[in-house]
Every structure is written in structure tokens, then in C-alpha cells.
Amino acid sequence: MSAERGGRTVRDPFATLRAAVAGRASREQGREAVYRLLAAAAAEDERPPRRRGRAMPPAAEDREYEAALDAALENLPDRLAERARLRAEATAIAAELAELGRVSPAAARARAAASSAELRAATVAELVRLADAAASDDPAHAIVLSGVAVAAAEAARPTPTDLAAHDTRAVARRALAEAAFRGGDLIAADGALGEARRLAGHGTRDPLLRAELLRVESEIRCDQSRFVESRRLAERSVALFHYAGDRRREARGRLSLALKLAFEDRLADALAENELARSMLDAGCDGRWLLATEFNRAYWLNDAGDTAAAHAALPRLAELVAEHGKALDRVRIDWLRARIAAAEGELASAAELYRPVLARCLELDTLYDSATVALELAVVLLELGRADEVLPLADSVAPIFRAQGVEPEAAAAVILAAESLRQGVAAREVLAELVAASRRPRRGR
């Protein structure tokens, strides 16, 4: 249960005390956790007087509670040194397993399962960190890493009372669900997420783990076009990150929530949520997330009709791309320039900007981006009265989408346009649908 004090939420006292012992909570927070635990233990004998609406110990007994906290913190340096040693060793093991996984995932899983119990949880945590870092750019490797993490976690064979071990298994499955999602396998992602939720139900009920599971579920539901459900899951995830006091994860959650709001055409709300996420990020260590917030801000400002503000955001965005961006980020800023030019009515310039962007997207094998860019270029060409260029464009990209078995709505629209233009039917209706589709907010980053 939680309680309010001075405008902030007080967490489960057991979790707070563990955080204090690990050096992640203040002395005042740890002292209050001890108060609450001892007060609860004494409740059957003599309920302590209530102070500010909650059970608190009498002032005369403060020394007892101070002594309890001092005892808990007495060995903190030794505990932290041991934890640092384990973390360093686990990091080395995880790096070795990651490299082995590139050659033989099965061998990596077997070696992970054979690791010592002392190191297992720390090794799983490091493998999950590596998998999460690789998920966006190399989902195939992230799937291998998270699979190795699952093998290590499952080797523990915890008893029903070993709650932390169940959490470790749930964390590994969550990483596997996210990696599968990033790799486009929604069925595998849903299956891994369901198993993660089941395992978490047997664990410590850690709010951060629950928040991460909700965040991943929100992403999966969004890709299933269940936008309202996705947004509600994102809102619950953000609330839990806020409750747990993890500002960095809360910022990431708010960025994800902003995307869901944009899908519902709530651009003003999306921009407000995006700005809040940006205010919570640290420029020193969150460069990639800052890049995402700046891109989405410019993208949605342009969609909202404020092309001047979107144009003014480009220099700062270019700086972030140069400092933190990857190949696809450089393509996307050129795509954004083309979108802004089209919104400003510079259609000929937009068409010239779109062509190299489409070529680069196809080269990078980003099918959804390729389909979206092809759609927007087709709209610009049709608005310029150059319908004769749309048919060759559609014919050039449609086989790629079909060969990959991927035909999202953007690709389907381009293919439909080609067939309509070829047959000379419904050209006006197709044009209207293409223009309307190009004006709808999409996912941004």
C-alpha cells in the first residue's frame, strides 16, 4: 500500500528499506520505512498514536528505530563492494555470452544455464541490458541475447517462496518479448509477454517490473492497431514509473505515451506529453531519447500546421542527429525536410527531397518507412499533376513489399493507386484517399 506525505508517495516499506541498504534511498526514507514496519509489527499489542494520518512511533522510542536503521546500514560499504564485484564479473560473463551467441545461440544458452547461482541474477540483468540496447537496431541479436538470459534465469528452478528468482525470470521474458516485437514477430512477442506476466505474478510485485510489462504490452497493442487500449496501457505504465520515482523510465514511458496520443489525432496532447518527457531527460546520458523527442516535436508541429516552428526545429535536430544519430536517423531528418516542404506548398522541392529518401529507405530495408515515403511522394506527384510518374513509382516498390510479405496500410495504398491508375478507374477517389492518408499523424520515431 502507498501513502501520501508532503506531496510524494511513500512506497512499500520493505522495498524502501532494501533501497536504503543498497544506497538508493535517503536516510530519511529508510528511517520512515523502519518506523512503518515496526509500527505494523506492534499493532496487535498497542497501536501507536497516529501522526499526520498515519501510524508513527512515539517520539520517546525514536532511539530504537534509529538503532534499527543504523544496524541495517552498518555494513553498507561491504555490501556495495560485493555487489560491485558481482556486477563486474557478471558484465564480463554477459559480454562473453553475447559474443558466443553470435556464433552459437544454443551453446550460449547452455553456458548461461550452467553459471553459478551467485552470479546468475546479475548475469541475467546484464544480458537484459544488452538485449534492450540492441533491440531497436539489431533485433535478431537482441532475440539471441534475451534467449540466453531466459536460459540462465530458468536454470535457477526457484521454489514458490523465492520471489526474487521469479522476478528475474519475468525480466528475462520481458526482454525476449520486446526483442521479438522489434523484430516484427508479434505472435512470439505476445507469448513471451504472457509468460512474463505469469512469472511476475509469483514474484515480489515490483512496480518497476509491472510498469515495464505494461509498456511492452502497449507497444504490441499499438502495432495491432488497438490504439485506445495501447494508450491506456501506456498511461498505466507512466503512472507506475512515476510512483516508483524512476524519472528516466518515466520519461521514456511519456515519450511512448505521446506517440499513442498522436495515433488518436490528439496532437496537442502528444506535444505536451513529449515536452514533459524532454524536460525529464539528462542531456549527458539520454542523447538518443532527446533526439527522439526533438524529432517527434518537429514532426507533429508540421502535422498540426505550424510549419514555421517545425522548420525552426531543424537546426537543433540536425545537431542531435550528428551527435547521437545512426543511419536511419539521418534519413528521417531528410524525410522530415521533405514533409515540411510539402506542407509549405513547395511541392517540386518536396518531390526532389523525397526521391533520395525513398532510395535510402529501400537500401536500409526499412519497409514501413519505405512504404510511407512512397505514399507521400505519390501524393506530391499527384498534386503536381504528374500522375504519369506515380505508376512507375508504385510498380517499382510494390514487388518489394509483396516479396517481403509486408503490406501495411501505406504500402497497400501505393499498390492500390497503381492498380487504379493502370485500369483508369476510381482515380479521383484514390487520389483523395492518398492525400488524406498523408495528412494523418503517424508514429513519428
C-alpha positions, 0 to 999 in steps of 0.5 A, a space after each residue: 500500500 502507498 501513502 501520501 506525505 508532503 506531496 510524494 508517495 511513500 512506497 512499500 516499506 520493505 522495498 524502501 528499506 532494501 533501497 536504503 541498504 543498497 544506497 538508493 534511498 535517503 536516510 530519511 526514507 529508510 528511517 520512515 520505512 523502519 518506523 512503518 514496519 515496526 509500527 505494523 509489527 506492534 499493532 496487535 499489542 498497542 497501536 501507536 498514536 497516529 501522526 499526520 494520518 498515519 501510524 508513527 512511533 512515539 517520539 520517546 522510542 525514536 532511539 530504537 528505530 534509529 538503532 534499527 536503521 543504523 544496524 541495517 546500514 552498518 555494513 553498507 560499504 561491504 555490501 556495495 563492494 560485493 555487489 560491485 564485484 558481482 556486477 563486474 564479473 557478471 558484465 564480463 560473463 554477459 559480454 562473453 555470452 553475447 559474443 558466443 551467441 553470435 556464433 552459437 545461440 544454443 551453446 550460449 544458452 547452455 553456458 548461461 544455464 550452467 553459471 553459478 547461482 551467485 552470479 546468475 541474477 546479475 548475469 541475467 540483468 546484464 544480458 537484459 541490458 544488452 538485449 534492450 540496447 540492441 533491440 531497436 537496431 539489431 533485433 535478431 541479436 537482441 532475440 539471441 541475447 534475451 534467449 540466453 538470459 531466459 536460459 540462465 534465469 530458468 536454470 535457477 528452478 526457484 521454489 514458490 517462496 523465492 520471489 526474487 528468482 521469479 522476478 528475474 525470470 519475468 525480466 528475462 521474458 520481458 526482454 525476449 518479448 520486446 526483442 521479438 516485437 522489434 523484430 516484427 514477430 508479434 505472435 512470439 512477442 505476445 507469448 513471451 509477454 504472457 509468460 512474463 506476466 505469469 512469472 511476475 505474478 509469483 514474484 515480489 510485485 515490483 512496480 518497476 517490473 509491472 510498469 515495464 510489462 505494461 509498456 511492452 504490452 502497449 507497444 504490441 497493442 499499438 502495432 495491432 492497431 488497438 490504439 485506445 487500449 495501447 494508450 491506456 496501457 501506456 498511461 498505466 505504465 507512466 503512472 507506475 514509473 512515476 510512483 516508483 520515482 524512476 524519472 528516466 523510465 518515466 520519461 521514456 514511458 511519456 515519450 511512448 505515451 505521446 506517440 499513442 496520443 498522436 495515433 488518436 489525432 490528439 496532437 496537442 496532447 502528444 506535444 505536451 506529453 513529449 515536452 514533459 518527457 524532454 524536460 525529464 531527460 539528462 542531456 549527458 546520458 539520454 542523447 538518443 531519447 532527446 533526439 527522439 523527442 526533438 524529432 517527434 516535436 518537429 514532426 507533429 508541429 508540421 502535422 498540426 500546421 505550424 510549419 514555421 516552428 517545425 522548420 525552426 526545429 531543424 537546426 537543433 535536430 540536425 545537431 542531435 542527429 550528428 551527435 547521437 544519430 545512426 543511419 536511419 536517423 539521418 534519413 528521417 531528418 531528410 524525410 522530415 525536410 521533405 514533409 515540411 516542404 510539402 506542407 509549405 506548398 513547395 511541392 517540386 522541392 518536396 518531390 526532389 527531397 523525397 526521391 533520395 529518401 525513398 532510395 535510402 529507405 529501400 537500401 536500409 530495408 526499412 519497409 514501413 518507412 519505405 512504404 510511407 515515403 512512397 505514399 507521400 511522394 505519390 501524393 506530391 506527384 499527384 498534386 503536381 499533376 504528374 500522375 504519369 510518374 506515380 505508376 512507375 513509382 508504385 510498380 517499382 516498390 510494390 514487388 518489394 513489399 509483396 516479396 517481403 510479405 509486408 503490406 501495411 496500410 501505406 504500402 497497400 495504398 501505393 499498390 492500390 493507386 497503381 492498380 487504379 491508375 493502370 485500369 483508369 478507374 476510381 482515380 479521383 477517389 484514390 487520389 483523395 484517399 492518398 492525400 488524406 492518408 498523408 495528412 494523418 499523424 503517424 508514429 513519428 520515431 
